[in-house]
């Protein structure tokens, strides 16, 4: 593992931990659950997370409808 970032807990949920792995992968974990994302998947994942973030920032209905149409 090269680097890690801790995102503080929100409400009842525990901290979120993002780790850069040496195998060109990123690990996203909370508690006992871990998701490993390959470098090839990161662009798509980051695009989707960006649009989800925008759903909370702007008119959520338009953004969510655009995501669901994909």
Buried (B, 14 or more C-beta within 10 A) or exposed (E): EEEEEEEEEEEEEEEBBBBEBEEEBBBBBBEEEEEEBEEEEEEEBEEEEEBBEBBEEEEEEEBBEEEEEE
